[in-house]
């Protein structure tokens, strides 16, 4: 299975806005990435791309935006910011906020810069030191020391599909269970309606795109200039003599 660049541009029309060459790189990598993870039917491609389209905002939200107002922080993390006074020090302070809400969990070390370093990134918004370590083991990319490799057009799809597989989404995708896929990837059902909409769109696009299956090679066409086929070598005169002698002996016995 392969995603043509023209199809991806229709689905992600602003996909190159944040990362130059993202569309071309993702399309070029699609065939090898899908084969690597057993994504071998239009249905599986649709489930994968629907989830990734939602997670990365069709290529426009490739790094988690941690720039929040105090009021919004109180809505998103009510237990961490129960009052406006507790949220104000982190308002419009993305680095401090990331370390505040992410450190001490997901493998991030307390009192470190891990929350910021390993904030959501890439096609599947991989988050947390443990998430990056797991994906590094799957992809072979040194994501712990270079997290921005997930934004490289060559590896963008690899990281997203790797996360999709690592989270256990494939069995649910094969069963056409979009809720199950969402729960595995997201940890809940946030954005489920939008994910379903993406799934419908991807199915329609893939159904309209012919899938080319390689044909077995045809027999070579022998043109007029082609050398003639070798002819069987006639038996030598000595072999003819031996054959005639054997036939005569047979008739005599009869």
C-alpha positions in Angstrom: 0.0 0.0 0.0 1.2 3.5 -0.8 -0.2 7.0 -0.4 0.3 9.1 -3.5 1.6 12.6 -2.9 -1.4 14.1 -4.7 -3.8 12.3 -2.4 -2.0 13.5 0.7 -2.0 17.1 -0.5 -5.8 16.9 -0.9 -6.2 15.6 2.6 -3.5 17.8 4.2 -3.6 21.0 2.1 -1.5 23.0 4.6 0.7 20.0 5.5 4.0 21.8 4.6 3.3 24.9 6.5 5.1 23.9 9.7 7.6 21.5 8.2 8.9 22.0 4.7 8.7 18.9 2.6 6.5 17.0 5.0 4.0 16.0 2.3 6.6 14.7 -0.1 8.5 12.9 2.6 5.5 11.2 4.1 4.2 10.0 0.7 7.7 8.7 -0.2 8.0 6.8 3.0 4.5 5.4 3.0 5.0 2.1 1.0 8.0 0.9 3.1 6.5 2.0 6.4 3.2 0.4 5.8 4.9 -2.8 4.7 7.1 -2.8 7.8 4.1 -2.8 10.1 1.7 -5.0 8.1 -0.6 -2.1 7.0 -1.7 -3.9 3.9 -5.3 -3.0 3.2 -7.1 0.2 2.4 -9.1 -0.2 5.7 -5.9 -0.3 7.8 -4.4 2.7 6.0 -7.6 4.6 6.5 -7.6 3.9 10.3 -3.9 4.8 10.6 -4.2 8.0 8.6 -7.4 9.1 10.3 -5.8 8.9 13.7 -2.6 10.6 12.6 -4.5 13.3 10.7 -6.3 14.2 14.0 -3.3 14.0 16.2 -1.0 16.2 14.1 -3.8 18.5 12.8 -3.2 17.4 9.2 0.5 18.3 9.5 -0.1 21.7 11.1 0.2 20.8 14.8 3.4 18.7 14.9 4.6 19.9 18.3 2.4 20.3 21.3 1.4 23.9 22.0 2.0 24.6 25.7 1.1 28.2 25.5 -2.0 28.4 27.8 -3.9 31.1 29.6 -4.4 30.7 33.3 -8.2 30.1 32.7 -7.5 27.4 30.1 -5.0 25.6 32.4 -7.7 25.4 35.1 -10.0 23.7 32.6 -7.4 21.2 31.3 -5.6 20.4 34.6 -8.2 21.3 37.3 -6.4 19.2 40.0 -3.0 20.8 39.3 -4.4 24.4 39.0 -7.4 24.6 41.3 -7.2 28.4 41.6 -6.2 31.2 39.2 -3.4 32.1 41.6 -1.8 28.6 41.2 -2.0 28.9 37.4 -0.8 32.4 36.8 3.0 31.6 37.1 2.7 29.2 34.2 0.5 31.3 31.9 2.1 31.9 28.5 5.2 30.1 29.9 5.3 26.9 27.8 8.5 25.4 29.1 7.6 25.9 32.7 4.1 24.5 32.1 5.4 21.4 30.3 7.7 20.6 33.2 5.0 21.3 35.7 2.4 19.0 34.2 4.6 16.3 32.7 7.5 15.8 35.1 7.3 12.9 37.6 5.3 10.7 35.2 5.6 9.0 31.8 9.2 8.3 32.6 10.0 12.0 33.0 12.4 12.8 35.9 11.2 15.2 38.6 13.0 18.5 38.7 14.3 18.1 35.2 13.6 19.5 31.7 12.1 16.2 30.6 8.5 17.5 30.5 9.5 20.1 27.9 12.0 18.0 26.0 9.6 15.1 25.6 6.4 17.0 25.1 4.0 15.9 22.4 5.7 15.7 19.0 5.3 14.1 15.6 2.5 12.5 13.7 1.1 10.7 16.8 2.1 13.3 19.3 4.5 11.0 21.1 4.8 12.2 24.7 7.0 11.4 27.7 10.5 10.0 28.0 9.1 6.4 28.1 7.1 7.1 25.0 10.2 8.3 23.1 12.3 5.4 24.4 9.8 2.9 23.3 9.5 4.4 19.9 13.3 4.6 19.5 13.5 0.9 20.1 10.8 0.2 17.4 12.1 2.6 14.8 15.9 2.5 15.4 16.0 6.3 15.6 17.9 8.0 18.5 14.8 9.9 19.7 15.9 10.3 23.3 19.0 12.4 22.3 17.3 14.0 19.2 13.5 14.1 19.7 13.1 16.4 16.7 13.8 13.5 14.4 10.1 12.9 14.7 9.6 16.1 12.7 12.0 15.0 9.9 9.9 14.4 6.8 11.8 11.2 6.2 10.7 9.8 9.5 7.4 11.6 10.3 5.2 8.7 9.1 7.5 6.0 10.6 7.2 7.6 14.0 3.4 7.9 13.8 2.8 4.4 12.5 5.3 3.0 15.0 3.4 4.6 17.9 0.1 3.4 16.4 1.5 -0.2 16.4 3.2 0.1 19.8 0.0 1.3 21.5 -1.8 -1.9 20.3 -4.1 -0.2 17.8 -3.7 -2.7 15.0 -6.0 -5.4 16.3 -8.8 -2.8 16.8 -8.2 -1.3 13.3 -8.5 -4.8 11.8 -11.8 -5.2 13.6 -12.9 -1.8 12.3 -13.3 -0.6 15.9 -12.5 3.1 15.8 -13.4 3.6 19.5 -11.0 0.9 20.4 -8.3 2.4 18.2 -8.8 5.8 19.8 -8.7 4.5 23.4 -5.4 2.7 22.7 -3.7 5.7 21.0 -5.2 8.5 23.1 -5.9 6.8 26.4 -9.5 8.0 26.2 -11.9 9.1 23.5 -10.9 12.8 23.2 -11.7 14.0 19.7 -13.6 10.8 18.8 -16.1 12.6 16.5 -13.3 14.3 14.6 -11.5 11.0 14.3 -14.6 9.3 12.8 -14.9 12.2 10.3 -11.3 11.7 9.3 -11.9 8.0 8.9 -14.8 8.6 6.6 -12.7 11.0 4.5 -9.8 8.7 4.2 -12.0 5.8 3.2 -13.6 7.8 0.5 -10.3 9.0 -0.9 -8.7 5.6 -0.8 -11.7 4.0 -2.5 -11.4 6.6 -5.3 -7.7 5.9 -5.8 -6.9 2.7 -7.8 -4.6 0.3 -6.1 -1.9 -0.9 -8.6 -0.9 -4.5 -8.1 2.3 -5.5 -9.8 1.8 -8.1 -12.5 4.2 -11.0 -13.1 6.7 -10.4 -15.8 5.5 -11.3 -19.3 7.4 -13.6 -21.6 10.1 -11.8 -23.6 8.9 -10.4 -27.0 11.2 -11.8 -29.7 11.6 -9.1 -32.3 12.9 -9.5 -35.8 16.3 -8.4 -34.7 16.4 -10.9 -31.9 18.8 -13.9 -32.4 17.0 -17.1 -33.5 16.2 -19.6 -30.9 18.7 -22.4 -30.8 17.6 -25.5 -32.7 18.1 -29.1 -31.4 21.3 -30.6 -32.8 20.5 -33.6 -35.1 22.0 -36.8 -34.1 25.4 -37.5 -35.6 25.9 -40.1 -38.4 27.4 -42.5 -35.9 24.4 -42.3 -33.7 22.1 -43.0 -36.8 24.2 -46.1 -37.6 23.8 -47.3 -34.0 20.0 -46.8 -34.1 19.6 -48.7 -37.5 21.7 -51.6 -36.2 19.6 -51.9 -33.1 16.3 -51.9 -35.1 17.6 -54.6 -37.5 18.6 -56.8 -34.5 15.2 -56.3 -33.0 13.4 -57.5 -36.2 15.7 -60.5 -36.5 14.8 -61.6 -33.0 11.1 -61.4 -34.0 
